[in-house]
Amino acid sequence: MQVPLWFALAAVGYLGCKLFRPPLWLVLVLLLGGYLIADSLLAPVIDTAITK
């Protein structure tokens, strides 16, 4: 069975928010921070660190 990555991440995120109930500001900060880091100069460094 093959599951798309976006669907698996959405399911894990949904369950994490339902079970652990983090504050909304923390969820927004993590999403915004990830978005900003993905578009920064650090993106290639992070990509090579993850794919090794």
mmCIF file of the N, C-alpha and C atoms, coordinates in Angstrom:
data_MODEL
# 
_entry.id   MODEL 
# 
loop_
_atom_site.group_PDB 
_atom_site.id 
_atom_site.type_symbol 
_atom_site.label_atom_id 
_atom_site.label_alt_id 
_atom_site.label_comp_id 
_atom_site.label_asym_id 
_atom_site.label_entity_id 
_atom_site.label_seq_id 
_atom_site.pdbx_PDB_ins_code 
_atom_site.Cartn_x 
_atom_site.Cartn_y 
_atom_site.Cartn_z 
_atom_site.occupancy 
_atom_site.B_iso_or_equiv 
_atom_site.pdbx_formal_charge 
_atom_site.auth_seq_id 
_atom_site.auth_comp_id 
_atom_site.auth_asym_id 
_atom_site.auth_atom_id 
_atom_site.pdbx_PDB_model_num 
ATOM 1   N N  . MET A 1 1  ? 0.839  -1.175 0.000  1.00 0.00 ? 1  MET A N  1 
ATOM 2   C CA . MET A 1 1  ? 0.000  0.000  0.000  1.00 0.00 ? 1  MET A CA 1 
ATOM 3   C C  . MET A 1 1  ? 0.887  1.243  0.000  1.00 0.00 ? 1  MET A C  1 
ATOM 4   N N  . GLN A 1 2  ? 0.644  2.134  -0.919 1.00 0.00 ? 2  GLN A N  1 
ATOM 5   C CA . GLN A 1 2  ? 1.425  3.358  -1.006 1.00 0.00 ? 2  GLN A CA 1 
ATOM 6   C C  . GLN A 1 2  ? 0.554  4.535  -0.588 1.00 0.00 ? 2  GLN A C  1 
ATOM 7   N N  . VAL A 1 3  ? 1.063  5.299  0.352  1.00 0.00 ? 3  VAL A N  1 
ATOM 8   C CA . VAL A 1 3  ? 0.349  6.467  0.857  1.00 0.00 ? 3  VAL A CA 1 
ATOM 9   C C  . VAL A 1 3  ? 1.151  7.709  0.496  1.00 0.00 ? 3  VAL A C  1 
ATOM 10  N N  . PRO A 1 4  ? 0.510  8.724  -0.070 1.00 0.00 ? 4  PRO A N  1 
ATOM 11  C CA . PRO A 1 4  ? 1.255  9.951  -0.380 1.00 0.00 ? 4  PRO A CA 1 
ATOM 12  C C  . PRO A 1 4  ? 1.813  10.595 0.891  1.00 0.00 ? 4  PRO A C  1 
ATOM 13  N N  . LEU A 1 5  ? 2.988  11.206 0.745  1.00 0.00 ? 5  LEU A N  1 
ATOM 14  C CA . LEU A 1 5  ? 3.641  11.822 1.899  1.00 0.00 ? 5  LEU A CA 1 
ATOM 15  C C  . LEU A 1 5  ? 2.787  12.916 2.516  1.00 0.00 ? 5  LEU A C  1 
ATOM 16  N N  . TRP A 1 6  ? 2.144  13.730 1.694  1.00 0.00 ? 6  TRP A N  1 
ATOM 17  C CA . TRP A 1 6  ? 1.323  14.824 2.222  1.00 0.00 ? 6  TRP A CA 1 
ATOM 18  C C  . TRP A 1 6  ? 0.166  14.280 3.057  1.00 0.00 ? 6  TRP A C  1 
ATOM 19  N N  . PHE A 1 7  ? -0.393 13.138 2.644  1.00 0.00 ? 7  PHE A N  1 
ATOM 20  C CA . PHE A 1 7  ? -1.504 12.560 3.403  1.00 0.00 ? 7  PHE A CA 1 
ATOM 21  C C  . PHE A 1 7  ? -1.030 11.998 4.738  1.00 0.00 ? 7  PHE A C  1 
ATOM 22  N N  . ALA A 1 8  ? 0.128  11.339 4.732  1.00 0.00 ? 8  ALA A N  1 
ATOM 23  C CA . ALA A 1 8  ? 0.673  10.783 5.972  1.00 0.00 ? 8  ALA A CA 1 
ATOM 24  C C  . ALA A 1 8  ? 1.018  11.909 6.951  1.00 0.00 ? 8  ALA A C  1 
ATOM 25  N N  . LEU A 1 9  ? 1.623  12.994 6.447  1.00 0.00 ? 9  LEU A N  1 
ATOM 26  C CA . LEU A 1 9  ? 1.948  14.116 7.324  1.00 0.00 ? 9  LEU A CA 1 
ATOM 27  C C  . LEU A 1 9  ? 0.692  14.789 7.861  1.00 0.00 ? 9  LEU A C  1 
ATOM 28  N N  . ALA A 1 10 ? -0.324 14.914 7.032  1.00 0.00 ? 10 ALA A N  1 
ATOM 29  C CA . ALA A 1 10 ? -1.583 15.522 7.482  1.00 0.00 ? 10 ALA A CA 1 
ATOM 30  C C  . ALA A 1 10 ? -2.235 14.657 8.552  1.00 0.00 ? 10 ALA A C  1 
ATOM 31  N N  . ALA A 1 11 ? -2.205 13.347 8.378  1.00 0.00 ? 11 ALA A N  1 
ATOM 32  C CA . ALA A 1 11 ? -2.813 12.444 9.361  1.00 0.00 ? 11 ALA A CA 1 
ATOM 33  C C  . ALA A 1 11 ? -2.061 12.490 10.687 1.00 0.00 ? 11 ALA A C  1 
ATOM 34  N N  . VAL A 1 12 ? -0.737 12.472 10.629 1.00 0.00 ? 12 VAL A N  1 
ATOM 35  C CA . VAL A 1 12 ? 0.065  12.544 11.859 1.00 0.00 ? 12 VAL A CA 1 
ATOM 36  C C  . VAL A 1 12 ? -0.138 13.895 12.548 1.00 0.00 ? 12 VAL A C  1 
ATOM 37  N N  . GLY A 1 13 ? -0.169 14.954 11.770 1.00 0.00 ? 13 GLY A N  1 
ATOM 38  C CA . GLY A 1 13 ? -0.404 16.276 12.353 1.00 0.00 ? 13 GLY A CA 1 
ATOM 39  C C  . GLY A 1 13 ? -1.770 16.397 12.996 1.00 0.00 ? 13 GLY A C  1 
ATOM 40  N N  . TYR A 1 14 ? -2.785 15.866 12.339 1.00 0.00 ? 14 TYR A N  1 
ATOM 41  C CA . TYR A 1 14 ? -4.147 15.916 12.884 1.00 0.00 ? 14 TYR A CA 1 
ATOM 42  C C  . TYR A 1 14 ? -4.240 15.130 14.185 1.00 0.00 ? 14 TYR A C  1 
ATOM 43  N N  . LEU A 1 15 ? -3.698 13.912 14.172 1.00 0.00 ? 15 LEU A N  1 
ATOM 44  C CA . LEU A 1 15 ? -3.737 13.090 15.384 1.00 0.00 ? 15 LEU A CA 1 
ATOM 45  C C  . LEU A 1 15 ? -2.913 13.710 16.506 1.00 0.00 ? 15 LEU A C  1 
ATOM 46  N N  . GLY A 1 16 ? -1.771 14.305 16.150 1.00 0.00 ? 16 GLY A N  1 
ATOM 47  C CA . GLY A 1 16 ? -0.947 14.951 17.175 1.00 0.00 ? 16 GLY A CA 1 
ATOM 48  C C  . GLY A 1 16 ? -1.673 16.118 17.827 1.00 0.00 ? 16 GLY A C  1 
ATOM 49  N N  . CYS A 1 17 ? -2.370 16.900 17.017 1.00 0.00 ? 17 CYS A N  1 
ATOM 50  C CA . CYS A 1 17 ? -3.113 18.035 17.578 1.00 0.00 ? 17 CYS A CA 1 
ATOM 51  C C  . CYS A 1 17 ? -4.300 17.578 18.411 1.00 0.00 ? 17 CYS A C  1 
ATOM 52  N N  . LYS A 1 18 ? -4.927 16.482 18.001 1.00 0.00 ? 18 LYS A N  1 
ATOM 53  C CA . LYS A 1 18 ? -6.075 15.977 18.764 1.00 0.00 ? 18 LYS A CA 1 
ATOM 54  C C  . LYS A 1 18 ? -5.639 15.334 20.081 1.00 0.00 ? 18 LYS A C  1 
ATOM 55  N N  . LEU A 1 19 ? -4.534 14.583 20.050 1.00 0.00 ? 19 LEU A N  1 
ATOM 56  C CA . LEU A 1 19 ? -4.135 13.836 21.238 1.00 0.00 ? 19 LEU A CA 1 
ATOM 57  C C  . LEU A 1 19 ? -3.347 14.679 22.237 1.00 0.00 ? 19 LEU A C  1 
ATOM 58  N N  . PHE A 1 20 ? -2.429 15.509 21.746 1.00 0.00 ? 20 PHE A N  1 
ATOM 59  C CA . PHE A 1 20 ? -1.558 16.257 22.651 1.00 0.00 ? 20 PHE A CA 1 
ATOM 60  C C  . PHE A 1 20 ? -2.052 17.657 22.944 1.00 0.00 ? 20 PHE A C  1 
ATOM 61  N N  . ARG A 1 21 ? -2.931 18.191 22.118 1.00 0.00 ? 21 ARG A N  1 
ATOM 62  C CA . ARG A 1 21 ? -3.532 19.508 22.273 1.00 0.00 ? 21 ARG A CA 1 
ATOM 63  C C  . ARG A 1 21 ? -2.519 20.619 22.555 1.00 0.00 ? 21 ARG A C  1 
ATOM 64  N N  . PRO A 1 22 ? -1.582 20.836 21.596 1.00 0.00 ? 22 PRO A N  1 
ATOM 65  C CA . PRO A 1 22 ? -0.630 21.936 21.785 1.00 0.00 ? 22 PRO A CA 1 
ATOM 66  C C  . PRO A 1 22 ? -1.343 23.273 21.592 1.00 0.00 ? 22 PRO A C  1 
ATOM 67  N N  . PRO A 1 23 ? -0.803 24.339 22.156 1.00 0.00 ? 23 PRO A N  1 
ATOM 68  C CA . PRO A 1 23 ? -1.428 25.650 21.947 1.00 0.00 ? 23 PRO A CA 1 
ATOM 69  C C  . PRO A 1 23 ? -1.363 26.051 20.470 1.00 0.00 ? 23 PRO A C  1 
ATOM 70  N N  . LEU A 1 24 ? -2.347 26.789 20.039 1.00 0.00 ? 24 LEU A N  1 
ATOM 71  C CA . LEU A 1 24 ? -2.443 27.184 18.631 1.00 0.00 ? 24 LEU A CA 1 
ATOM 72  C C  . LEU A 1 24 ? -1.233 28.012 18.204 1.00 0.00 ? 24 LEU A C  1 
ATOM 73  N N  . TRP A 1 25 ? -0.723 28.864 19.096 1.00 0.00 ? 25 TRP A N  1 
ATOM 74  C CA . TRP A 1 25 ? 0.410  29.700 18.725 1.00 0.00 ? 25 TRP A CA 1 
ATOM 75  C C  . TRP A 1 25 ? 1.640  28.849 18.429 1.00 0.00 ? 25 TRP A C  1 
ATOM 76  N N  . LEU A 1 26 ? 1.807  27.730 19.147 1.00 0.00 ? 26 LEU A N  1 
ATOM 77  C CA . LEU A 1 26 ? 2.949  26.854 18.918 1.00 0.00 ? 26 LEU A CA 1 
ATOM 78  C C  . LEU A 1 26 ? 2.845  26.166 17.555 1.00 0.00 ? 26 LEU A C  1 
ATOM 79  N N  . VAL A 1 27 ? 1.658  25.729 17.205 1.00 0.00 ? 27 VAL A N  1 
ATOM 80  C CA . VAL A 1 27 ? 1.449  25.108 15.898 1.00 0.00 ? 27 VAL A CA 1 
ATOM 81  C C  . VAL A 1 27 ? 1.748  26.109 14.790 1.00 0.00 ? 27 VAL A C  1 
ATOM 82  N N  . LEU A 1 28 ? 1.271  27.336 14.935 1.00 0.00 ? 28 LEU A N  1 
ATOM 83  C CA . LEU A 1 28 ? 1.495  28.356 13.920 1.00 0.00 ? 28 LEU A CA 1 
ATOM 84  C C  . LEU A 1 28 ? 2.971  28.731 13.810 1.00 0.00 ? 28 LEU A C  1 
ATOM 85  N N  . VAL A 1 29 ? 3.661  28.837 14.933 1.00 0.00 ? 29 VAL A N  1 
ATOM 86  C CA . VAL A 1 29 ? 5.089  29.164 14.914 1.00 0.00 ? 29 VAL A CA 1 
ATOM 87  C C  . VAL A 1 29 ? 5.890  28.057 14.226 1.00 0.00 ? 29 VAL A C  1 
ATOM 88  N N  . LEU A 1 30 ? 5.574  26.809 14.509 1.00 0.00 ? 30 LEU A N  1 
ATOM 89  C CA . LEU A 1 30 ? 6.289  25.699 13.872 1.00 0.00 ? 30 LEU A CA 1 
ATOM 90  C C  . LEU A 1 30 ? 6.025  25.640 12.373 1.00 0.00 ? 30 LEU A C  1 
ATOM 91  N N  . LEU A 1 31 ? 4.782  25.858 11.964 1.00 0.00 ? 31 LEU A N  1 
ATOM 92  C CA . LEU A 1 31 ? 4.465  25.858 10.534 1.00 0.00 ? 31 LEU A CA 1 
ATOM 93  C C  . LEU A 1 31 ? 5.138  27.017 9.815  1.00 0.00 ? 31 LEU A C  1 
ATOM 94  N N  . LEU A 1 32 ? 5.074  28.198 10.401 1.00 0.00 ? 32 LEU A N  1 
ATOM 95  C CA . LEU A 1 32 ? 5.697  29.361 9.780  1.00 0.00 ? 32 LEU A CA 1 
ATOM 96  C C  . LEU A 1 32 ? 7.216  29.220 9.759  1.00 0.00 ? 32 LEU A C  1 
ATOM 97  N N  . GLY A 1 33 ? 7.798  28.722 10.837 1.00 0.00 ? 33 GLY A N  1 
ATOM 98  C CA . GLY A 1 33 ? 9.240  28.519 10.887 1.00 0.00 ? 33 GLY A CA 1 
ATOM 99  C C  . GLY A 1 33 ? 9.710  27.510 9.856  1.00 0.00 ? 33 GLY A C  1 
ATOM 100 N N  . GLY A 1 34 ? 8.982  26.421 9.692  1.00 0.00 ? 34 GLY A N  1 
ATOM 101 C CA . GLY A 1 34 ? 9.338  25.437 8.680  1.00 0.00 ? 34 GLY A CA 1 
ATOM 102 C C  . GLY A 1 34 ? 9.237  26.000 7.280  1.00 0.00 ? 34 GLY A C  1 
ATOM 103 N N  . TYR A 1 35 ? 8.217  26.794 7.053  1.00 0.00 ? 35 TYR A N  1 
ATOM 104 C CA . TYR A 1 35 ? 8.050  27.422 5.735  1.00 0.00 ? 35 TYR A CA 1 
ATOM 105 C C  . TYR A 1 35 ? 9.193  28.394 5.442  1.00 0.00 ? 35 TYR A C  1 
ATOM 106 N N  . LEU A 1 36 ? 9.570  29.182 6.435  1.00 0.00 ? 36 LEU A N  1 
ATOM 107 C CA . LEU A 1 36 ? 10.639 30.155 6.230  1.00 0.00 ? 36 LEU A CA 1 
ATOM 108 C C  . LEU A 1 36 ? 12.003 29.491 6.072  1.00 0.00 ? 36 LEU A C  1 
ATOM 109 N N  . ILE A 1 37 ? 12.256 28.429 6.814  1.00 0.00 ? 37 ILE A N  1 
ATOM 110 C CA . ILE A 1 37 ? 13.527 27.724 6.690  1.00 0.00 ? 37 ILE A CA 1 
ATOM 111 C C  . ILE A 1 37 ? 13.624 27.024 5.333  1.00 0.00 ? 37 ILE A C  1 
ATOM 112 N N  . ALA A 1 38 ? 12.504 26.510 4.826  1.00 0.00 ? 38 ALA A N  1 
ATOM 113 C CA . ALA A 1 38 ? 12.519 25.820 3.536  1.00 0.00 ? 38 ALA A CA 1 
ATOM 114 C C  . ALA A 1 38 ? 12.854 26.765 2.394  1.00 0.00 ? 38 ALA A C  1 
ATOM 115 N N  . ASP A 1 39 ? 12.635 28.062 2.583  1.00 0.00 ? 39 ASP A N  1 
ATOM 116 C CA . ASP A 1 39 ? 12.903 29.034 1.528  1.00 0.00 ? 39 ASP A CA 1 
ATOM 117 C C  . ASP A 1 39 ? 14.167 29.847 1.822  1.00 0.00 ? 39 ASP A C  1 
ATOM 118 N N  . SER A 1 40 ? 14.992 29.398 2.758  1.00 0.00 ? 40 SER A N  1 
ATOM 119 C CA . SER A 1 40 ? 16.172 30.167 3.137  1.00 0.00 ? 40 SER A CA 1 
ATOM 120 C C  . SER A 1 40 ? 17.439 29.524 2.568  1.00 0.00 ? 40 SER A C  1 
ATOM 121 N N  . LEU A 1 41 ? 18.569 30.088 2.932  1.00 0.00 ? 41 LEU A N  1 
ATOM 122 C CA . LEU A 1 41 ? 19.849 29.534 2.502  1.00 0.00 ? 41 LEU A CA 1 
ATOM 123 C C  . LEU A 1 41 ? 20.179 28.224 3.216  1.00 0.00 ? 41 LEU A C  1 
ATOM 124 N N  . LEU A 1 42 ? 19.488 27.945 4.308  1.00 0.00 ? 42 LEU A N  1 
ATOM 125 C CA . LEU A 1 42 ? 19.734 26.721 5.054  1.00 0.00 ? 42 LEU A CA 1 
ATOM 126 C C  . LEU A 1 42 ? 19.077 25.495 4.427  1.00 0.00 ? 42 LEU A C  1 
ATOM 127 N N  . ALA A 1 43 ? 18.193 25.687 3.468  1.00 0.00 ? 43 ALA A N  1 
ATOM 128 C CA . ALA A 1 43 ? 17.463 24.573 2.865  1.00 0.00 ? 43 ALA A CA 1 
ATOM 129 C C  . ALA A 1 43 ? 18.380 23.505 2.260  1.00 0.00 ? 43 ALA A C  1 
ATOM 130 N N  . PRO A 1 44 ? 19.393 23.880 1.462  1.00 0.00 ? 44 PRO A N  1 
ATOM 131 C CA . PRO A 1 44 ? 20.267 22.819 0.918  1.00 0.00 ? 44 PRO A CA 1 
ATOM 132 C C  . PRO A 1 44 ? 21.035 22.064 2.007  1.00 0.00 ? 44 PRO A C  1 
ATOM 133 N N  . VAL A 1 45 ? 21.431 22.765 3.044  1.00 0.00 ? 45 VAL A N  1 
ATOM 134 C CA . VAL A 1 45 ? 22.166 22.106 4.148  1.00 0.00 ? 45 VAL A CA 1 
ATOM 135 C C  . VAL A 1 45 ? 21.268 21.105 4.854  1.00 0.00 ? 45 VAL A C  1 
ATOM 136 N N  . ILE A 1 46 ? 20.043 21.512 5.129  1.00 0.00 ? 46 ILE A N  1 
ATOM 137 C CA . ILE A 1 46 ? 19.095 20.620 5.798  1.00 0.00 ? 46 ILE A CA 1 
ATOM 138 C C  . ILE A 1 46 ? 18.757 19.436 4.895  1.00 0.00 ? 46 ILE A C  1 
ATOM 139 N N  . ASP A 1 47 ? 18.600 19.699 3.600  1.00 0.00 ? 47 ASP A N  1 
ATOM 140 C CA . ASP A 1 47 ? 18.265 18.628 2.660  1.00 0.00 ? 47 ASP A CA 1 
ATOM 141 C C  . ASP A 1 47 ? 19.368 17.590 2.597  1.00 0.00 ? 47 ASP A C  1 
ATOM 142 N N  . THR A 1 48 ? 20.617 18.016 2.541  1.00 0.00 ? 48 THR A N  1 
ATOM 143 C CA . THR A 1 48 ? 21.714 17.043 2.495  1.00 0.00 ? 48 THR A CA 1 
ATOM 144 C C  . THR A 1 48 ? 21.859 16.301 3.820  1.00 0.00 ? 48 THR A C  1 
ATOM 145 N N  . ALA A 1 49 ? 21.560 16.954 4.929  1.00 0.00 ? 49 ALA A N  1 
ATOM 146 C CA . ALA A 1 49 ? 21.643 16.291 6.231  1.00 0.00 ? 49 ALA A CA 1 
ATOM 147 C C  . ALA A 1 49 ? 20.559 15.227 6.372  1.00 0.00 ? 49 ALA A C  1 
ATOM 148 N N  . ILE A 1 50 ? 19.391 15.484 5.795  1.00 0.00 ? 50 ILE A N  1 
ATOM 149 C CA . ILE A 1 50 ? 18.282 14.541 5.915  1.00 0.00 ? 50 ILE A CA 1 
ATOM 150 C C  . ILE A 1 50 ? 18.443 13.369 4.967  1.00 0.00 ? 50 ILE A C  1 
ATOM 151 N N  . THR A 1 51 ? 18.916 13.616 3.758  1.00 0.00 ? 51 THR A N  1 
ATOM 152 C CA . THR A 1 51 ? 18.974 12.563 2.756  1.00 0.00 ? 51 THR A CA 1 
ATOM 153 C C  . THR A 1 51 ? 20.187 11.646 2.866  1.00 0.00 ? 51 THR A C  1 
ATOM 154 N N  . LYS A 1 52 ? 21.139 11.930 3.736  1.00 0.00 ? 52 LYS A N  1 
ATOM 155 C CA . LYS A 1 52 ? 22.312 11.056 3.888  1.00 0.00 ? 52 LYS A CA 1 
ATOM 156 C C  . LYS A 1 52 ? 21.967 9.779  4.566  1.00 0.00 ? 52 LYS A C  1 
# 
